[in-house]
Amino acid sequence: MGAINQAQAQANLDAQREAVRQAAFQPQEQLDRYASQVTGIMGGYPGQTVSTNVPNPTPLQTALGVGTTLAGIYGGLSGKSNFNFTTKA
C-alpha cells in the first residue's frame, strides 16, 4: 500500500514539474509559432528555426531503460540471446 501511495505522490510531483516547465516555455513557443507564420508571409525572408521541448524521462522510464540495456549486454556476453537469427542456405 505504501508503494502505491509513493507512486501516486511521485506522479503528482512529476505532473506539477511538467506544468511548471510548460508554463515557463509557453511564451517562447507562442513567439516561435507567430514568427514562423510571419516568415511565411514575407516570402524570401531567410532562416526559419524550429525548436521543440522534450520532457525529461520519469525515474521509471530511466530504470527500465537501464535494465533493458544491462539485460542486452548480459545476453550478448553470455551467449544467451533471446533473439535467434538463423539463415538457411
MOPAC internal coordinates of N, CA, C and O (Angstrom, degrees):
PM7 1SCF
backbone

  N    0.0000 0     0.00 0     0.00 0    0    0    0
  C    1.4447 1     0.00 0     0.00 0    1    0    0
  C    1.5257 1   110.72 1     0.00 0    2    1    0
  O    1.2310 1   121.14 1   142.55 1    3    2    1
  N    1.3552 1   115.43 1   -37.45 1    3    2    1
  C    1.4567 1   119.53 1   179.56 1    5    3    2
  C    1.5165 1   112.20 1   -64.96 1    6    5    3
  O    1.2310 1   120.29 1   143.75 1    7    6    5
  N    1.3478 1   117.06 1   -36.25 1    7    6    5
  C    1.4604 1   120.69 1   179.40 1    9    7    6
  C    1.5266 1   110.54 1   -66.29 1   10    9    7
  O    1.2310 1   120.33 1   142.33 1   11   10    9
  N    1.3148 1   116.97 1   -37.67 1   11   10    9
  C    1.4669 1   120.42 1   178.64 1   13   11   10
  C    1.5220 1   110.45 1   -65.19 1   14   13   11
  O    1.2310 1   120.72 1   136.03 1   15   14   13
  N    1.3271 1   116.23 1   -43.97 1   15   14   13
  C    1.4643 1   119.75 1   178.46 1   17   15   14
  C    1.5255 1   111.22 1   -63.90 1   18   17   15
  O    1.2310 1   120.96 1   140.04 1   19   18   17
  N    1.3361 1   115.76 1   -39.96 1   19   18   17
  C    1.4662 1   119.34 1   179.23 1   21   19   18
  C    1.5288 1   110.50 1   -66.22 1   22   21   19
  O    1.2310 1   120.24 1   139.27 1   23   22   21
  N    1.3190 1   117.15 1   -40.73 1   23   22   21
  C    1.4713 1   120.69 1   178.51 1   25   23   22
  C    1.5260 1   110.54 1   -63.80 1   26   25   23
  O    1.2310 1   120.57 1   139.61 1   27   26   25
  N    1.3292 1   116.52 1   -40.39 1   27   26   25
  C    1.4649 1   120.20 1   178.78 1   29   27   26
  C    1.5223 1   110.62 1   -65.82 1   30   29   27
  O    1.2310 1   120.47 1   137.52 1   31   30   29
  N    1.3307 1   116.71 1   -42.48 1   31   30   29
  C    1.4674 1   120.44 1   178.78 1   33   31   30
  C    1.5219 1   110.57 1   -63.19 1   34   33   31
  O    1.2310 1   120.30 1   139.59 1   35   34   33
  N    1.3516 1   117.04 1   -40.41 1   35   34   33
  C    1.4648 1   120.15 1   178.75 1   37   35   34
  C    1.5180 1   110.80 1   -66.85 1   38   37   35
  O    1.2310 1   120.32 1   140.81 1   39   38   37
  N    1.3273 1   117.00 1   -39.19 1   39   38   37
  C    1.4664 1   120.09 1   178.26 1   41   39   38
  C    1.5279 1   110.46 1   -63.04 1   42   41   39
  O    1.2310 1   120.43 1   140.42 1   43   42   41
  N    1.3357 1   116.79 1   -39.58 1   43   42   41
  C    1.4651 1   120.06 1   177.27 1   45   43   42
  C    1.5241 1   111.21 1   -64.04 1   46   45   43
  O    1.2310 1   120.52 1   137.19 1   47   46   45
  N    1.3387 1   116.62 1   -42.81 1   47   46   45
  C    1.4682 1   119.93 1   178.42 1   49   47   46
  C    1.5280 1   111.23 1   -64.36 1   50   49   47
  O    1.2310 1   120.51 1   139.54 1   51   50   49
  N    1.3374 1   116.63 1   -40.46 1   51   50   49
  C    1.4626 1   120.06 1   177.79 1   53   51   50
  C    1.5228 1   111.05 1   -63.02 1   54   53   51
  O    1.2310 1   120.24 1   139.25 1   55   54   53
  N    1.3353 1   117.15 1   -40.75 1   55   54   53
  C    1.4641 1   120.74 1   179.06 1   57   55   54
  C    1.5248 1   111.18 1   -65.40 1   58   57   55
  O    1.2310 1   120.41 1   139.56 1   59   58   57
  N    1.3337 1   116.83 1   -40.44 1   59   58   57
  C    1.4666 1   120.24 1   177.81 1   61   59   58
  C    1.5298 1   110.90 1   -64.89 1   62   61   59
  O    1.2310 1   120.81 1   137.96 1   63   62   61
  N    1.3373 1   116.06 1   -42.04 1   63   62   61
  C    1.4713 1   120.36 1   179.34 1   65   63   62
  C    1.5259 1   110.35 1   -62.51 1   66   65   63
  O    1.2310 1   120.53 1   137.05 1   67   66   65
  N    1.3239 1   116.59 1   -42.95 1   67   66   65
  C    1.4661 1   120.53 1  -179.90 1   69   67   66
  C    1.5253 1   111.09 1   -66.20 1   70   69   67
  O    1.2310 1   119.94 1   142.03 1   71   70   69
  N    1.3366 1   117.73 1   -37.97 1   71   70   69
  C    1.4634 1   120.94 1   178.25 1   73   71   70
  C    1.5329 1   110.70 1   -64.25 1   74   73   71
  O    1.2310 1   120.62 1   139.21 1   75   74   73
  N    1.3081 1   116.43 1   -40.79 1   75   74   73
  C    1.4692 1   120.10 1   177.98 1   77   75   74
  C    1.5219 1   110.54 1   -65.52 1   78   77   75
  O    1.2310 1   120.36 1   138.48 1   79   78   77
  N    1.3459 1   116.92 1   -41.52 1   79   78   77
  C    1.4681 1   120.60 1   179.10 1   81   79   78
  C    1.5315 1   110.78 1   -62.79 1   82   81   79
  O    1.2310 1   120.69 1   135.50 1   83   82   81
  N    1.3263 1   116.28 1   -44.50 1   83   82   81
  C    1.4580 1   119.44 1   179.76 1   85   83   82
  C    1.5200 1   111.32 1   -64.80 1   86   85   83
  O    1.2310 1   120.08 1   140.66 1   87   86   85
  N    1.3274 1   117.46 1   -39.34 1   87   86   85
  C    1.4636 1   120.56 1   178.44 1   89   87   86
  C    1.5245 1   110.86 1   -64.35 1   90   89   87
  O    1.2310 1   120.53 1   144.64 1   91   90   89
  N    1.3242 1   116.60 1   -35.36 1   91   90   89
  C    1.4636 1   120.12 1  -179.48 1   93   91   90
  C    1.5223 1   111.47 1   -69.70 1   94   93   91
  O    1.2310 1   119.75 1   142.16 1   95   94   93
  N    1.3383 1   118.09 1   -37.84 1   95   94   93
  C    1.4606 1   121.03 1  -175.59 1   97   95   94
  C    1.5253 1   113.70 1   -93.72 1   98   97   95
  O    1.2310 1   119.26 1   171.21 1   99   98   97
  N    1.3308 1   119.02 1    -8.79 1   99   98   97
  C    1.4582 1   121.08 1  -176.22 1  101   99   98
  C    1.5375 1   113.26 1   -59.11 1  102  101   99
  O    1.2310 1   118.70 1   134.86 1  103  102  101
  N    1.3471 1   120.08 1   -45.14 1  103  102  101
  C    1.4747 1   118.03 1   179.43 1  105  103  102
  C    1.5286 1   112.70 1   -59.92 1  106  105  103
  O    1.2310 1   120.04 1   139.63 1  107  106  105
  N    1.3283 1   117.52 1   -40.37 1  107  106  105
  C    1.4627 1   120.37 1   179.55 1  109  107  106
  C    1.5231 1   111.03 1   -66.21 1  110  109  107
  O    1.2310 1   120.28 1   138.58 1  111  110  109
  N    1.3261 1   117.06 1   -41.42 1  111  110  109
  C    1.4614 1   120.16 1   179.33 1  113  111  110
  C    1.5234 1   111.12 1   -64.99 1  114  113  111
  O    1.2310 1   119.94 1   140.78 1  115  114  113
  N    1.3426 1   117.72 1   -39.22 1  115  114  113
  C    1.4664 1   120.47 1   177.30 1  117  115  114
  C    1.5204 1   110.63 1   -65.13 1  118  117  115
  O    1.2310 1   120.16 1   138.99 1  119  118  117
  N    1.3306 1   117.30 1   -41.01 1  119  118  117
  C    1.4628 1   121.21 1   178.25 1  121  119  118
  C    1.5263 1   110.79 1   -64.14 1  122  121  119
  O    1.2310 1   120.16 1   137.86 1  123  122  121
  N    1.3158 1   117.30 1   -42.14 1  123  122  121
  C    1.4632 1   121.02 1   177.90 1  125  123  122
  C    1.5222 1   110.90 1   -62.57 1  126  125  123
  O    1.2310 1   120.35 1   138.27 1  127  126  125
  N    1.3311 1   116.94 1   -41.73 1  127  126  125
  C    1.4673 1   120.67 1   179.16 1  129  127  126
  C    1.5307 1   110.53 1   -64.17 1  130  129  127
  O    1.2310 1   120.04 1   136.59 1  131  130  129
  N    1.3288 1   117.53 1   -43.41 1  131  130  129
  C    1.4654 1   121.73 1   177.71 1  133  131  130
  C    1.5180 1   110.39 1   -63.66 1  134  133  131
  O    1.2310 1   120.36 1   136.88 1  135  134  133
  N    1.3257 1   116.91 1   -43.12 1  135  134  133
  C    1.4693 1   120.65 1  -178.81 1  137  135  134
  C    1.5254 1   111.13 1   -63.20 1  138  137  135
  O    1.2310 1   120.04 1   141.40 1  139  138  137
  N    1.3220 1   117.53 1   -38.60 1  139  138  137
  C    1.4594 1   119.19 1   179.91 1  141  139  138
  C    1.5278 1   111.23 1   -68.09 1  142  141  139
  O    1.2310 1   119.93 1   146.96 1  143  142  141
  N    1.3371 1   117.74 1   -33.04 1  143  142  141
  C    1.4613 1   120.45 1   177.28 1  145  143  142
  C    1.5266 1   110.33 1   -69.76 1  146  145  143
  O    1.2310 1   120.30 1   137.16 1  147  146  145
  N    1.3308 1   117.03 1   -42.84 1  147  146  145
  C    1.4611 1   120.72 1   179.47 1  149  147  146
  C    1.5177 1   110.29 1   -65.82 1  150  149  147
  O    1.2310 1   120.22 1   140.75 1  151  150  149
  N    1.3240 1   117.18 1   -39.25 1  151  150  149
  C    1.4571 1   120.81 1   178.83 1  153  151  150
  C    1.5242 1   110.64 1   -61.68 1  154  153  151
  O    1.2310 1   120.58 1   140.69 1  155  154  153
  N    1.3349 1   116.49 1   -39.31 1  155  154  153
  C    1.4635 1   119.48 1   178.68 1  157  155  154
  C    1.5158 1   112.23 1   -64.20 1  158  157  155
  O    1.2310 1   120.16 1   147.88 1  159  158  157
  N    1.3271 1   117.30 1   -32.12 1  159  158  157
  C    1.4635 1   121.19 1   179.20 1  161  159  158
  C    1.5190 1   111.14 1   -73.49 1  162  161  159
  O    1.2310 1   120.72 1   148.10 1  163  162  161
  N    1.3459 1   116.23 1   -31.90 1  163  162  161
  C    1.4632 1   120.83 1  -172.74 1  165  163  162
  C    1.5199 1   113.42 1   -82.27 1  166  165  163
  O    1.2310 1   119.09 1  -171.10 1  167  166  165
  N    1.2918 1   119.33 1     8.90 1  167  166  165
  C    1.4533 1   121.68 1   173.56 1  169  167  166
  C    1.5107 1   114.76 1    66.93 1  170  169  167
  O    1.2310 1   120.44 1    77.53 1  171  170  169
  N    1.3196 1   116.77 1  -102.47 1  171  170  169
  C    1.4592 1   121.04 1  -171.85 1  173  171  170
  C    1.5026 1   115.86 1   -86.92 1  174  173  171
  O    1.2310 1   119.48 1  -167.32 1  175  174  173
  N    1.2974 1   118.59 1    12.68 1  175  174  173
  C    1.4689 1   120.19 1  -179.36 1  177  175  174
  C    1.5288 1   109.07 1   -63.47 1  178  177  175
  O    1.2310 1   120.05 1   -55.24 1  179  178  177
  N    1.3301 1   117.51 1   124.76 1  179  178  177
  C    1.4685 1   120.11 1  -172.96 1  181  179  178
  C    1.5312 1   112.71 1   -77.04 1  182  181  179
  O    1.2310 1   122.04 1   -23.42 1  183  182  181
  N    1.2869 1   113.70 1   156.58 1  183  182  181
  C    1.4550 1   121.60 1   170.03 1  185  183  182
  C    1.5103 1   114.99 1    77.94 1  186  185  183
  O    1.2310 1   121.44 1   -55.48 1  187  186  185
  N    1.2920 1   114.85 1   124.52 1  187  186  185
  C    1.4577 1   120.64 1   174.33 1  189  187  186
  C    1.5163 1   106.52 1  -144.89 1  190  189  187
  O    1.2310 1   120.48 1   -57.62 1  191  190  189
  N    1.3053 1   116.69 1   122.38 1  191  190  189
  C    1.4586 1   120.36 1   179.93 1  193  191  190
  C    1.5205 1   109.40 1  -113.54 1  194  193  191
  O    1.2310 1   121.84 1   -34.46 1  195  194  193
  N    1.2950 1   114.08 1   145.54 1  195  194  193
  C    1.4558 1   120.58 1   177.80 1  197  195  194
  C    1.5223 1   107.47 1  -125.73 1  198  197  195
  O    1.2310 1   120.46 1   -51.54 1  199  198  197
  N    1.3151 1   116.73 1   128.46 1  199  198  197
  C    1.4606 1   119.80 1   177.39 1  201  199  198
  C    1.5164 1   109.09 1  -125.80 1  202  201  199
  O    1.2310 1   121.74 1   -39.03 1  203  202  201
  N    1.3016 1   114.27 1   140.97 1  203  202  201
  C    1.4571 1   119.83 1   177.01 1  205  203  202
  C    1.5216 1   108.43 1  -126.75 1  206  205  203
  O    1.2310 1   120.57 1   -35.33 1  207  206  205
  N    1.2896 1   116.51 1   144.67 1  207  206  205
  C    1.4525 1   121.86 1   178.73 1  209  207  206
  C    1.5144 1   108.53 1  -105.86 1  210  209  207
  O    1.2310 1   121.10 1   -60.78 1  211  210  209
  N    1.3177 1   115.49 1   119.22 1  211  210  209
  C    1.4482 1   121.67 1  -179.18 1  213  211  210
  C    1.5251 1   108.33 1  -100.66 1  214  213  211
  O    1.2310 1   119.77 1   -53.26 1  215  214  213
  N    1.3205 1   118.05 1   126.74 1  215  214  213
  C    1.4668 1   119.39 1   179.82 1  217  215  214
  C    1.5209 1   111.59 1   -66.70 1  218  217  215
  O    1.2310 1   120.96 1   -27.43 1  219  218  217
  N    1.3146 1   115.77 1   152.57 1  219  218  217
  C    1.4557 1   120.85 1   177.87 1  221  219  218
  C    1.5231 1   109.83 1   -69.36 1  222  221  219
  O    1.2310 1   120.57 1   -32.80 1  223  222  221
  N    1.3502 1   116.51 1   147.20 1  223  222  221
  C    1.4613 1   118.30 1   178.49 1  225  223  222
  C    1.5265 1   110.98 1   -68.54 1  226  225  223
  O    1.2310 1   121.06 1   -28.46 1  227  226  225
  N    1.3133 1   115.58 1   151.54 1  227  226  225
  C    1.4592 1   120.48 1   177.98 1  229  227  226
  C    1.5288 1   108.64 1   -75.36 1  230  229  227
  O    1.2310 1   120.07 1   -17.51 1  231  230  229
  N    1.3260 1   117.47 1   162.49 1  231  230  229
  C    1.4693 1   119.26 1   177.39 1  233  231  230
  C    1.5322 1   112.85 1   -58.19 1  234  233  231
  O    1.2310 1   120.23 1   145.09 1  235  234  233
  N    1.3350 1   117.16 1   -34.91 1  235  234  233
  C    1.4614 1   119.55 1   178.00 1  237  235  234
  C    1.5231 1   111.04 1   -64.97 1  238  237  235
  O    1.2310 1   120.08 1   136.81 1  239  238  237
  N    1.3299 1   117.45 1   -43.19 1  239  238  237
  C    1.4601 1   120.45 1   178.53 1  241  239  238
  C    1.5225 1   111.04 1   -62.87 1  242  241  239
  O    1.2310 1   120.33 1   140.68 1  243  242  241
  N    1.3269 1   116.97 1   -39.32 1  243  242  241
  C    1.4533 1   120.98 1   178.53 1  245  243  242
  C    1.5228 1   110.41 1   -64.59 1  246  245  243
  O    1.2310 1   120.19 1   134.89 1  247  246  245
  N    1.3341 1   117.25 1   -45.11 1  247  246  245
  C    1.4644 1   120.89 1  -179.66 1  249  247  246
  C    1.5278 1   111.21 1   -63.41 1  250  249  247
  O    1.2310 1   120.38 1   138.24 1  251  250  249
  N    1.3281 1   116.87 1   -41.76 1  251  250  249
  C    1.4677 1   119.56 1   178.36 1  253  251  250
  C    1.5256 1   111.43 1   -64.57 1  254  253  251
  O    1.2310 1   120.21 1   140.88 1  255  254  253
  N    1.3081 1   117.20 1   -39.12 1  255  254  253
  C    1.4618 1   120.40 1   178.02 1  257  255  254
  C    1.5122 1   112.06 1   -64.30 1  258  257  255
  O    1.2310 1   120.39 1   136.24 1  259  258  257
  N    1.3304 1   116.85 1   -43.76 1  259  258  257
  C    1.4621 1   120.92 1   178.78 1  261  259  258
  C    1.5263 1   109.99 1   -64.55 1  262  261  259
  O    1.2310 1   120.19 1   134.93 1  263  262  261
  N    1.3322 1   117.23 1   -45.07 1  263  262  261
  C    1.4614 1   120.86 1   179.97 1  265  263  262
  C    1.5169 1   112.33 1   -61.14 1  266  265  263
  O    1.2310 1   120.52 1   137.54 1  267  266  265
  N    1.3181 1   116.62 1   -42.46 1  267  266  265
  C    1.4591 1   120.87 1   179.34 1  269  267  266
  C    1.5247 1   111.04 1   -64.56 1  270  269  267
  O    1.2310 1   120.70 1   137.84 1  271  270  269
  N    1.3275 1   116.27 1   -42.16 1  271  270  269
  C    1.4593 1   120.45 1   179.02 1  273  271  270
  C    1.5172 1   111.14 1   -63.40 1  274  273  271
  O    1.2310 1   120.33 1   133.61 1  275  274  273
  N    1.3379 1   116.98 1   -46.39 1  275  274  273
  C    1.4631 1   120.14 1   179.62 1  277  275  274
  C    1.5251 1   111.55 1   -63.65 1  278  277  275
  O    1.2310 1   120.07 1   140.71 1  279  278  277
  N    1.3305 1   117.48 1   -39.29 1  279  278  277
  C    1.4680 1   120.36 1   177.63 1  281  279  278
  C    1.5235 1   110.67 1   -63.31 1  282  281  279
  O    1.2310 1   120.22 1   140.63 1  283  282  281
  N    1.3205 1   117.18 1   -39.37 1  283  282  281
  C    1.4570 1   120.65 1   177.92 1  285  283  282
  C    1.5169 1   112.18 1   -65.58 1  286  285  283
  O    1.2310 1   120.58 1   138.83 1  287  286  285
  N    1.3309 1   116.49 1   -41.17 1  287  286  285
  C    1.4700 1   120.06 1   178.35 1  289  287  286
  C    1.5231 1   110.02 1   -65.10 1  290  289  287
  O    1.2310 1   120.41 1   134.56 1  291  290  289
  N    1.3413 1   116.83 1   -45.44 1  291  290  289
  C    1.4663 1   120.62 1   179.00 1  293  291  290
  C    1.5297 1   110.81 1   -59.60 1  294  293  291
  O    1.2310 1   120.83 1   134.72 1  295  294  293
  N    1.3244 1   116.02 1   -45.28 1  295  294  293
  C    1.4600 1   119.84 1   179.87 1  297  295  294
  C    1.5187 1   111.97 1   -62.96 1  298  297  295
  O    1.2310 1   120.58 1   143.17 1  299  298  297
  N    1.3399 1   116.49 1   -36.83 1  299  298  297
  C    1.4575 1   119.80 1   179.28 1  301  299  298
  C    1.5105 1   112.30 1   -70.06 1  302  301  299
  O    1.2310 1   120.32 1   141.73 1  303  302  301
  N    1.3289 1   117.00 1   -38.27 1  303  302  301
  C    1.4603 1   120.45 1  -178.69 1  305  303  302
  C    1.5245 1   112.71 1   -77.04 1  306  305  303
  O    1.2310 1   120.44 1   145.94 1  307  306  305
  N    1.3154 1   116.76 1   -34.06 1  307  306  305
  C    1.4646 1   119.76 1  -177.06 1  309  307  306
  C    1.5264 1   112.37 1   -88.80 1  310  309  307
  O    1.2310 1   120.01 1   168.87 1  311  310  309
  N    1.3039 1   117.59 1   -11.13 1  311  310  309
  C    1.4600 1   120.49 1  -178.27 1  313  311  310
  C    1.5127 1   113.14 1    78.92 1  314  313  311
  O    1.2310 1   120.24 1  -171.36 1  315  314  313
  N    1.3172 1   117.15 1     8.64 1  315  314  313
  C    1.4663 1   121.19 1  -179.79 1  317  315  314
  C    1.5208 1   109.55 1  -100.49 1  318  317  315
  O    1.2310 1   120.88 1  -114.85 1  319  318  317
  N    1.2870 1   115.92 1    65.15 1  319  318  317
  C    1.4531 1   121.10 1  -178.29 1  321  319  318
  C    1.5199 1   110.25 1   -81.26 1  322  321  319
  O    1.2310 1   120.71 1   -35.85 1  323  322  321
  N    1.3015 1   116.25 1   144.15 1  323  322  321
  C    1.4677 1   121.13 1   175.17 1  325  323  322
  C    1.5169 1   111.78 1   -80.40 1  326  325  323
  O    1.2310 1   120.74 1   171.13 1  327  326  325
  N    1.3027 1   116.20 1    -8.87 1  327  326  325
  C    1.4613 1   120.65 1  -176.56 1  329  327  326
  C    1.5362 1   107.93 1  -111.67 1  330  329  327
  O    1.2310 1   120.49 1   -67.43 1  331  330  329
  N    1.3072 1   116.68 1   112.57 1  331  330  329
  C    1.4558 1   121.37 1   179.50 1  333  331  330
  C    1.5247 1   108.00 1  -107.16 1  334  333  331
  O    1.2310 1   121.21 1   -71.73 1  335  334  333
  N    1.3154 1   115.29 1   108.27 1  335  334  333
  C    1.4414 1   120.63 1   179.17 1  337  335  334
  C    1.5184 1   107.75 1  -104.75 1  338  337  335
  O    1.2310 1   120.84 1   -63.41 1  339  338  337
  N    1.3050 1   116.01 1   116.59 1  339  338  337
  C    1.4385 1   120.39 1   178.10 1  341  339  338
  C    1.5158 1   108.46 1  -120.72 1  342  341  339
  O    1.2310 1   121.47 1   -34.14 1  343  342  341
  N    1.3017 1   114.79 1   145.86 1  343  342  341
  C    1.4592 1   119.81 1   178.12 1  345  343  342
  C    1.5180 1   108.84 1  -111.88 1  346  345  343
  O    1.2310 1   120.98 1   -38.52 1  347  346  345
  N    1.2865 1   115.72 1   141.48 1  347  346  345
  C    1.4574 1   120.35 1   178.27 1  349  347  346
  C    1.5186 1   108.35 1  -103.81 1  350  349  347
  O    1.2310 1   121.23 1   -47.70 1  351  350  349
  N    1.2962 1   115.25 1   132.30 1  351  350  349
  C    1.4653 1   120.32 1  -178.32 1  353  351  350
  C    1.4905 1   111.79 1   -90.99 1  354  353  351
  O    1.2310 1   120.10 1   180.00 1  355  354  353

